C-alpha cells in the first residue's frame, strides 16, 4: 500500500522540532504493516516558502526521509473543471491540486492531510473516501483493516448545558468565532437549555446544543451549537450526533431543523449538504457572512430524476418502489453487531466508529447485478434474529475481485478487516455497497411473517430483489 503525505503532516509548529505523537504512531504502524509513505515533489516547493530558516531546514531534513513520488504531472484541464477553477502555478492551491491529481490518477492509494481545505476539494472531485486525517488513517485503515481493533466511541449523554464547563477546550473556537458566546451560553444555561454530549475521559469531545422549538425557525428545531473536537476526529462522531438530533425531531413531529454556519467553514458546509441541509438565507455578523441552512423532515411525496439525490434531500426518509427497486440483504449476526451496534446492544456505553455512522458499507459475494444508486436496502439478520430489522439507501456500488480496489472503495466506511475482505474475494467476485442507514424507527419483521405474507418463500441466503407488490405489502407493517 502506497500513501501520500501532505506537507502539514510533516511540518511542525515553530517551537516544536519533534514529531507529534500522532505522527510517531503513524510511522510506527505503517512500518509494522509495510505501508509505504511518499511525498510529492510539490511538497518541497511548499516548504521552501517558509521564511524561518531553522524550521525550513528541519522540515526539509525530515522530508528527505521519505521517497518522492515519481508521478509529477500537473492537474489536467478536465480535473480543473471538476474542481471548478484553475489554480495559479506555484500557489498553495496549486500544490494541493497536484497532490489530489496524483490521487485521482491512481499514482497513490491514499492521501493523508491535516488541511480541511484539501478535504473539501476532495469532495468536489469524488475523492473524499481516499483522503484522511492522521487519526482517521490510524483508526479506520491501520487499526480496523490490519489489526482488527475497532475504534470505539463514547455514547451520547443528554444534559443541561449548566453542567458543562465553559472553560473546556471544545468551546475555545466558539468563543473566538462568536464574541458574545459566553454571555449567550450563561443565559441559556439559566433557562435550562439542553445538549447532547460525548466525553473522552474528563474532556468534552463533542457537543450539540439544541432548541427544540425556536421561533426564528417557524417553531422548528434549531441546532445552536454543533462541535466535534480533535479528540474524535475522523471517528464519525458528527454523524452519530446528527442521527441523534434527527431521531429526536422525528419522534416529536418536528418537520424542520436549521443551523447557522459562517461561510468560511467550507468543510462543515459540505458535510451538512451531504445530509440534505440546503442554504436558505445569509446575513453579515461581525463582519463575516453567516449562512442559514435548513433541513426538511418530511416523507418523500414526489421523486426527482435522481433517486439518490431525493433520498439525501429527504433523509432519513427513503425512496420506495416503484421509483426504485427494493432488496432484502441477509447479514450474519457477527456483522450485525458491528454494522448496526445501536440496534443490537441497547444502552451500550460504546459504539464502533463506522458502525454508529449514517454512511456505511456492506460487503458480500452476491452475484446480483441489478442494484443501482438510490435503491432501497432491507437488512435481514440470518441465523439468530431471522428478521428484517434495518434499512438504507444505496449511494454507490462496486463489484471487484481486487483486494486493493475493494479496500480503497470502502475504507472510510468499513467495519471489515483486510482478512474479512480477502476471505470474501477468495470465494469469487465481491460486491460492495455503500449506503445511508435510515434512522427512522421501524418494526422488526420476522421471517415467519415474511413467509406468511408471501413476501419471501425461503430464508434469503443471498441478496433478493422484491417485486413491487411484495414490497407494498411489507411497507404496511414496517
Protein Blocks (a to p, Z undefined) as FASTA:
>chain_A
ZZdddfklmpccfklcbdcfklmmmmmmmmmnopacdddfklmmmmmmpmblklmmmmmm
mmmmpccdfblcdcdfklmmmnopacdehiaklmmmmmmmmmmnopafbdcdfbfklmmm
mmmnopmmmcccfklmmmmmmmmmmnopacdddddddddfklpcfkbmklmmmmmmmmml
mmmmmmmmmnopacddddehjbcfbdcdddfbdfkloopacdfbdcddfklgoklmmmmm
mmmmmmmmmmnopabdcddddfklmmlmmmmmmnopacfbdcdeehiacddddddddddf
bdcfblklmmmmmocbdcddfkbccddddddfklmmmmmmmlmmghiabdcfklmmmbdc
dddfbfbfkbcehiacddddehklopafbdcddfbdcddfbfklmmmmmmmmccbdfklm
mmmmmnoccddddddddfbdcddddfklmmmnomagcdcfbdcdddfklmmmmmmmZZ
